[in-house]
């Protein structure tokens, strides 16, 4: 019984960690008015018939706070990269000078900042729901195990442990959101 309890606890923690990791990735894609290479994560380009991540066919960097520079390793890749960035629909216009692609990041308006904060709070709430669902699944398993012979004390201990993990992960979500909100609201 003890191993089974631990399995459910580990499973719940793993689900909570996945939810947190997913939130981190999502927040990385939210534009905060500063140039960051993570805005181009997930963009793939046709490289000799294979869809390849942009970071594997070019050097991506931020020469300043408002610009992303994409330097293809092969000159012939400039146009496919430019098309891939436009097709990604990230709301940014690439500028091709024949050697490298520059993407200027416009400053965010106050209204757009508020929209983004609302959007990230929504992402955070969805993550909290996922974390609570993992807690609920574990607690349901403990209740079922109690009917099969788990003592009430063991059930209470297991529920306390899963609640402790839930609190820890929700606190992490709050920290991530606060950091991202400060990034967005800082002009």
C-alpha positions as CSV (number, residue, x, y, z in Angstrom):
1,X,0.0,0.0,0.0
2,X,2.8,2.4,0.9
3,X,4.4,2.1,-2.5
4,X,1.1,2.6,-4.2
5,X,0.5,5.8,-2.3
6,X,4.0,7.0,-3.3
7,X,3.2,6.2,-6.9
8,X,0.1,8.4,-6.9
9,X,2.0,11.2,-5.1
10,X,4.8,11.0,-7.7
11,X,2.3,10.9,-10.6
12,X,0.5,14.0,-9.1
13,X,3.9,15.9,-8.8
14,X,4.8,14.9,-12.3
15,X,1.5,16.3,-13.7
16,X,2.0,19.5,-11.7
17,X,5.6,19.9,-13.0
18,X,4.4,19.4,-16.6
19,X,1.7,22.1,-16.1
20,X,4.3,24.5,-14.7
21,X,6.7,23.8,-17.6
22,X,4.0,24.3,-20.1
23,X,3.2,27.7,-18.5
24,X,6.8,28.7,-18.7
25,X,6.9,27.9,-22.4
26,X,3.6,29.7,-23.0
27,X,4.8,32.8,-21.1
28,X,8.1,32.8,-23.1
29,X,6.1,33.3,-26.3
30,X,4.2,36.3,-24.9
31,X,5.8,39.5,-26.3
32,X,6.6,41.9,-23.4
33,X,7.8,44.8,-25.6
34,X,11.5,43.6,-25.4
35,X,13.2,41.7,-28.1
36,X,13.7,38.0,-27.1
37,X,14.7,35.1,-29.2
38,X,12.0,32.9,-27.7
39,X,9.5,34.8,-29.8
40,X,10.8,32.8,-32.7
41,X,10.6,29.4,-30.9
42,X,8.4,27.0,-32.7
43,X,8.9,28.5,-36.1
44,X,10.1,25.9,-38.7
45,X,11.5,26.5,-42.1
46,X,11.6,24.3,-45.2
47,X,15.3,23.2,-45.3
48,X,15.8,21.1,-48.4
49,X,12.4,19.4,-48.0
50,X,12.5,19.0,-44.2
51,X,10.7,21.3,-41.8
52,X,13.6,22.4,-39.5
53,X,13.5,24.7,-36.5
54,X,14.6,28.2,-37.3
55,X,17.4,28.0,-34.7
56,X,19.0,25.1,-36.6
57,X,19.4,26.9,-39.9
58,X,20.4,30.3,-38.5
59,X,22.0,32.3,-35.7
60,X,19.3,34.3,-33.8
61,X,20.3,37.1,-31.5
62,X,19.1,40.4,-30.0
63,X,21.6,43.2,-30.9
64,X,19.5,45.6,-28.8
65,X,16.3,45.7,-26.7
66,X,14.1,46.3,-29.7
67,X,15.6,44.2,-32.5
68,X,15.9,40.5,-33.2
69,X,18.5,39.6,-35.9
70,X,18.3,36.3,-37.8
71,X,21.5,35.4,-39.6
72,X,21.0,32.4,-41.9
73,X,24.0,30.0,-42.3
74,X,23.3,29.8,-46.0
75,X,22.3,32.8,-48.1
76,X,19.8,30.8,-50.0
77,X,17.8,30.4,-46.8
78,X,17.0,34.1,-46.4
79,X,13.7,34.0,-48.3
80,X,12.4,30.8,-46.9
81,X,13.2,32.1,-43.4
82,X,11.5,35.4,-44.1
83,X,8.4,33.6,-45.4
84,X,8.3,31.3,-42.4
85,X,8.4,34.2,-39.9
86,X,5.6,35.9,-41.8
87,X,3.6,32.7,-41.9
88,X,4.1,32.2,-38.2
89,X,1.6,35.0,-37.6
90,X,3.4,36.4,-34.6
91,X,2.5,40.0,-35.5
92,X,6.0,41.0,-36.5
93,X,7.3,42.1,-39.9
94,X,10.8,40.8,-40.9
95,X,13.1,43.1,-42.8
96,X,15.4,41.4,-45.3
97,X,18.6,43.2,-46.3
98,X,19.9,40.4,-48.4
99,X,22.3,39.1,-45.7
100,X,20.3,39.0,-42.6
101,X,16.7,39.5,-41.4
102,X,15.9,42.1,-38.8
103,X,12.7,42.1,-36.8
104,X,11.9,45.3,-35.0
105,X,9.8,45.0,-31.9
106,X,7.5,48.0,-31.5
107,X,6.8,49.4,-28.1
108,X,3.5,48.1,-26.6
109,X,0.6,50.5,-26.1
110,X,-1.0,50.7,-22.6
111,X,-4.1,49.0,-23.9
112,X,-2.0,46.1,-25.4
113,X,-0.1,45.7,-22.2
114,X,-3.3,45.3,-20.2
115,X,-4.6,42.8,-22.8
116,X,-1.4,40.8,-22.4
117,X,-1.6,40.8,-18.6
118,X,-5.2,39.5,-18.9
119,X,-4.0,36.8,-21.3
120,X,-1.1,35.7,-19.0
121,X,-3.5,35.7,-16.0
122,X,-5.8,33.4,-18.0
123,X,-2.8,31.1,-18.7
124,X,-2.0,31.1,-15.0
125,X,-5.5,30.2,-14.0
126,X,-5.5,27.3,-16.5
127,X,-2.3,26.0,-15.0
128,X,-3.7,26.3,-11.5
129,X,-6.7,24.2,-12.7
130,X,-4.4,21.6,-14.1
131,X,-2.5,21.5,-10.8
132,X,-5.7,21.2,-8.8
133,X,-6.9,18.4,-11.1
134,X,-3.7,16.4,-10.4
135,X,-4.4,16.9,-6.6
136,X,-8.0,15.8,-7.1
137,X,-7.0,12.6,-9.0
138,X,-4.5,11.7,-6.3
139,X,-7.0,12.3,-3.5
140,X,-9.6,10.2,-5.4
141,X,-7.0,7.4,-5.6
142,X,-6.3,7.6,-1.9
143,X,-10.1,7.4,-1.0
144,X,-10.3,4.3,-3.2
145,X,-7.3,2.8,-1.5
146,X,-8.9,3.5,1.9
147,X,-11.8,1.3,0.9
148,X,-9.2,-1.4,0.0
149,X,-7.5,-1.3,3.4
150,X,-5.4,1.9,3.6
151,X,-5.6,3.3,7.1
152,X,-7.3,6.6,7.7
153,X,-4.0,8.1,9.1
154,X,-2.2,7.0,5.9
155,X,-4.9,8.5,3.8
156,X,-4.7,11.8,5.7
157,X,-0.9,11.9,5.5
158,X,-1.0,11.3,1.7
159,X,-3.6,14.0,1.2
160,X,-1.5,16.4,3.3
161,X,1.5,15.6,1.2
162,X,-0.3,16.2,-2.1
163,X,-1.8,19.4,-0.7
164,X,1.7,20.6,0.2
165,X,2.9,19.9,-3.4
166,X,-0.2,21.7,-4.7
167,X,0.6,24.8,-2.6
168,X,4.2,24.7,-3.7
169,X,3.3,24.6,-7.5
170,X,0.6,27.2,-7.2
171,X,3.1,29.5,-5.5
172,X,5.5,28.9,-8.4
173,X,2.8,29.8,-10.9
174,X,2.1,33.0,-9.0
175,X,5.8,33.9,-9.0
176,X,6.1,33.3,-12.8
177,X,3.0,35.4,-13.5
178,X,4.2,38.2,-11.3
179,X,7.6,38.3,-13.0
180,X,6.0,38.3,-16.5
181,X,3.5,40.9,-15.5
182,X,6.3,43.2,-14.3
183,X,8.1,42.6,-17.7
184,X,5.0,43.5,-19.6
185,X,4.1,46.6,-17.6
186,X,7.7,48.0,-17.5
187,X,8.1,50.5,-20.4
